[in-house]
Amino acid sequence: MYRWVSISRLQKKQLVSSFSNTATHHQKPNLPSPPPIRVSLTESAGRGVFATRRIEAGQLIHTAKPLLTHPSLSTPNSVCYFCLRRITANSSPHQLLFCSQDCKHNSKIFYDVESRADWSAFHDYCRSQGLKYPLLAKRLACMIISGAASADFIDILQPESLSSEMISQMDEGFGLLRNAFTKADITDEQMTYRLYQLSLTLQVLSRQWYASVLSRFRINAFRIELAGGLYEELLSLAAASIEAEIAVGNAVYMLPSFYNHDCDPNTHIVWIENADARLKALRDVEEGEELRICYIDVSMGRDARQALLAQGFGFRCNCPRCLSGD
Ligand SMILES: C[S@@+](CC[C@H](N)C(=O)[O-])C[C@H]1O[C@@H](n2cnc3c(N)ncnc32)[C@H](O)[C@@H]1O
């Protein structure tokens, strides 16, 4: 039998707010209905998401707002710095960075910290190495330093186990991140966060913190490709797509991070206009069935899929399709 997952009070709060954030989008006034899912332990893949009632093919299961986002470095000023919505000259004539006053307001606390530092060396490093997770670490560090997030904000997410060699490879990025803050006169004191409940003091920008958040981003971050947009925008994007990066950025979520992978998934995740995630059923799902998405391109052959999942996510897939040898 499946058991409920035991999580801390803070984590419960985050989970509840993640639910309530998503619920407000779709609920009609006076008709609150929780999403038809629960997070429970699976037999062999850690925690997973299960249907609490029958879900029909095509049904929207729930939406989820990101915990944090960062735009791709190849899309400067063309997507909202907060929600990753595409910005056109028409949609945002006066604010280059944000698509709306709401996004500007929601970013204010951490953006005040972020905009104090010179990120050019750090961004050059990410660009030249093709790295995206350090950008999420930068955003998270700014959120923690500014008080917009707690130091254990993403601790509930599963980490990848990293070898000491992998941690050493992160040193350059860590050094550049720390340098940017130090040069911006952000003191060690400001980079320290106290967890009063646990009587712990954490150095936000320690090598250990950096490795710990990157190990979580590597498994849980989503690459955001928007499906929607204005017809004219789609045409101009299609024309430019040879050079342009298709992804508008990367984001980390709470609930969507609990979905396990299947090479023949019953659920998929889509982004229409911005980084708000929409989880939809691909086929009819029975009550009690696990909901699974796919992490990779499942049109590849079994060996290629297995290799990619082992390398990128650290697990050997034993979904029914892999077990059948397909
Ligand atoms: C995004 S997390 C999914 C939620 C995770 N099970 C948890 O407990 O937080 C991805 C991790 O879940 C596990 N996982 C996901 N799909 C799996 C599968 N098909 N088989 C085995 N493990 C899987 C792997 O450890 C993987 O690195």
The ligand as an SDF file (V2000), in Angstrom:
LIG
                    3D

 27 29  0  0  0  0  0  0  0  0999 V2000
   11.5920   14.9370  -10.4430 C   0  0  0  0  0  0  0  0  0  0  0  0
   11.9370   13.6920   -9.3230 S   0  0  0  0  0  0  0  0  0  0  0  0
   10.3890   12.8820   -9.1920 C   0  0  0  0  0  0  0  0  0  0  0  0
    9.9070   12.7670   -7.7610 C   0  0  0  0  0  0  0  0  0  0  0  0
   10.7740   11.8930   -6.9120 C   0  0  0  0  0  0  0  0  0  0  0  0
   10.3790   10.4850   -7.0590 N   0  0  0  0  0  0  0  0  0  0  0  0
   10.7170   12.3210   -5.4590 C   0  0  0  0  0  0  0  0  0  0  0  0
   10.5720   11.4730   -4.5770 O   0  0  0  0  0  0  0  0  0  0  0  0
   10.8530   13.5150   -5.2110 O   0  0  0  0  0  0  0  0  0  0  0  0
   12.9090   12.6250  -10.3080 C   0  0  0  0  0  0  0  0  0  0  0  0
   13.4940   11.4420   -9.5850 C   0  0  0  0  0  0  0  0  0  0  0  0
   12.4840   10.4780   -9.2950 O   0  0  0  0  0  0  0  0  0  0  0  0
   12.9480    9.1600   -9.5460 C   0  0  0  0  0  0  0  0  0  0  0  0
   12.2350    8.6090  -10.7180 N   0  0  0  0  0  0  0  0  0  0  0  0
   11.4540    9.2780  -11.5740 C   0  0  0  0  0  0  0  0  0  0  0  0
   10.9280    8.4790  -12.5080 N   0  0  0  0  0  0  0  0  0  0  0  0
   11.4320    7.2410  -12.2660 C   0  0  0  0  0  0  0  0  0  0  0  0
   11.2810    5.9720  -12.9090 C   0  0  0  0  0  0  0  0  0  0  0  0
   10.5200    5.8020  -14.0000 N   0  0  0  0  0  0  0  0  0  0  0  0
   11.9300    4.9180  -12.3820 N   0  0  0  0  0  0  0  0  0  0  0  0
   12.7030    5.0510  -11.2870 C   0  0  0  0  0  0  0  0  0  0  0  0
   12.8980    6.2230  -10.6270 N   0  0  0  0  0  0  0  0  0  0  0  0
   12.2680    7.3170  -11.1120 C   0  0  0  0  0  0  0  0  0  0  0  0
   14.4340    9.2910   -9.8590 C   0  0  0  0  0  0  0  0  0  0  0  0
   15.1600    9.1680   -8.6490 O   0  0  0  0  0  0  0  0  0  0  0  0
   14.5080   10.7070  -10.4020 C   0  0  0  0  0  0  0  0  0  0  0  0
   15.8180   11.2520  -10.2940 O   0  0  0  0  0  0  0  0  0  0  0  0
  1  2  1  0
  2  3  1  0
  2 10  1  0
  3  4  1  0
  4  5  1  0
  5  6  1  0
  5  7  1  0
  7  8  2  0
  7  9  1  0
 10 11  1  0
 11 12  1  0
 11 26  1  0
 12 13  1  0
 13 14  1  0
 13 24  1  0
 14 15  1  0
 14 23  1  0
 15 16  2  0
 16 17  1  0
 17 18  1  0
 17 23  2  0
 18 19  1  0
 18 20  2  0
 20 21  1  0
 21 22  2  0
 22 23  1  0
 24 25  1  0
 24 26  1  0
 26 27  1  0
M  CHG  2   2   1   9  -1
M  END
$$$$
